[in-house]
Amino acid sequence: MDEKYLNMKTIASLIMLLAGIIFYIYWGVQYGVWYDIGIYSITIILVLGGIFGFFLTTHWQEKTD
């Protein structure tokens, strides 16, 4: 990936991805709960949003350049 593909949407997607992973690990360590549907639902939204956002912003820019 080239630096010209990094824009605010791409950075927001990466932050969203990292926030999902960090949130899941933090919650599991803090409360000792690793199997909870509420944690899964928040983590999945953040992680998938980050992955799809990153893919769409970088892939769309490659197609238009």
ABEGO torsion letter per residue (X at the ends): XBAAABBAAAAAAAAAAAAAAAAAAAAAAAAGBABBAAAAAAAAAAAAAAAAAAAAAAAAAAAAX
